Amino acid sequence: MNIGDASEKTGLPAKTIRYYEDIKLVKPSRASNGYRDYADEDIHRLAFLQRSRSLGFTIEECRVLLSLYQDKDRASADVKALALEKVDEIDRKIKELKSLKSTLKSLADHCHGDDRPDCPIIDDLAAELAVKR
């Protein structure tokens, strides 16, 4: 099937599919006319990549997951370890985002939000800038 059909079946933009080919995550064959020809295995691989990326795995982590997927002698412990590392990373990001939210909420709570020019949000941002100079 052509790249348009592959895109439709996987939900991935054609540009992303070409990128995955450029970085050797998929290797479709070429038809006699030179166009990419995606087999069912390529579609499955692209869907695997889409799902992995939607769960937050990086391209390099996807590369590892694909190699584990293809290795029928893999240990499920290796796959679980990757998943748990990702969970830890997500937990760290959630903690960081909660801290950012708390800071912004506090700044917004202290801002009068009226016609006066004084604003704790601007003051805080300017203070951070002054510290880095």
C-alpha positions in Angstrom: 0.0 0.0 0.0 1.1 3.6 -0.6 2.1 6.1 2.1 -1.4 7.7 2.0 -3.0 4.4 2.8 -0.4 3.7 5.5 -1.2 7.1 7.0 -4.9 6.5 7.0 -4.5 3.0 8.6 -2.2 4.1 11.3 -3.4 7.7 11.9 0.2 8.9 11.5 0.9 11.9 9.1 2.8 10.9 6.0 5.6 13.3 7.1 6.0 11.3 10.3 6.0 8.0 8.4 8.8 9.4 6.1 10.7 10.6 9.2 10.5 7.1 10.7 11.8 5.7 7.4 14.7 8.3 7.4 15.8 7.2 10.9 15.4 3.5 10.0 12.5 2.6 12.2 10.6 1.3 9.2 11.9 0.1 5.9 9.2 -0.2 3.4 9.9 -1.8 0.0 9.8 0.1 -3.2 7.4 -0.6 -6.0 8.6 -0.8 -9.5 7.6 2.9 -10.0 9.9 3.9 -7.0 7.1 4.6 -4.6 7.1 3.3 -1.1 5.1 0.1 -0.7 4.0 -0.6 2.9 3.3 -4.2 3.8 1.0 -5.3 6.6 4.2 -5.8 8.8 5.2 -2.1 8.2 1.7 -1.0 9.1 1.8 -3.0 12.3 5.3 -1.5 13.1 4.0 2.0 12.5 1.0 1.4 14.8 3.4 0.0 17.4 5.5 3.2 17.1 2.4 5.4 17.3 1.2 3.7 20.5 4.6 3.8 22.0 5.0 7.5 21.3 1.6 8.2 22.6 2.7 6.6 25.9 5.6 9.0 26.1 8.4 6.8 24.9 11.2 8.7 23.0 12.4 7.6 19.6 15.4 5.8 21.1 13.2 4.1 23.6 10.9 3.1 20.7 13.9 1.7 18.9 14.7 -0.5 22.0 11.0 -1.5 22.3 10.9 -2.6 18.7 14.0 -4.6 19.1 12.5 -6.3 22.1 9.3 -6.9 20.3 11.1 -8.6 17.4 13.3 -10.7 19.8 11.2 -13.8 20.6 13.7 -14.8 23.3 13.4 -11.5 25.1 12.8 -11.4 28.8 9.6 -9.6 29.8 11.5 -8.2 32.7 13.4 -6.0 30.2 10.2 -4.6 28.8 8.8 -4.1 32.3 12.0 -2.2 33.3 11.6 0.2 30.4 7.9 0.8 31.3 8.7 1.4 35.0 11.5 3.8 34.1 8.9 5.7 32.0 6.5 5.7 34.9 9.2 7.2 37.2 9.9 9.8 34.6 6.2 10.7 34.3 6.0 10.9 38.1 8.9 13.4 38.2 7.2 15.5 35.4 3.9 15.5 37.3 5.7 16.6 40.5 7.4 19.4 38.5 4.2 20.5 36.9 2.3 20.5 40.2 5.1 22.8 41.6 4.8 25.1 38.6 1.0 25.2 39.0 1.3 26.0 42.6 3.8 28.8 42.0 1.6 30.3 39.2 -1.5 30.0 41.3 0.1 31.8 44.2 1.4 34.6 42.0 -2.1 35.0 40.4 -3.7 35.0 43.8 -1.5 37.9 44.9 -2.2 39.9 41.8 -5.0 42.4 42.1 -5.9 42.1 38.4 -7.1 45.6 38.1 -5.9 48.8 36.4 -2.9 49.4 38.7 0.5 48.8 37.1 2.0 46.9 40.0 1.8 43.2 39.5 3.4 40.4 41.6 3.5 38.1 38.6 5.7 40.6 36.6 7.7 41.4 39.7 8.5 37.7 40.2 9.4 37.1 36.6 11.6 40.2 36.6 13.3 39.0 39.9 14.1 35.7 38.3 15.6 37.5 35.4 17.7 39.7 37.7 19.1 36.6 39.5 20.3 35.1 36.2 22.3 38.2 35.2 
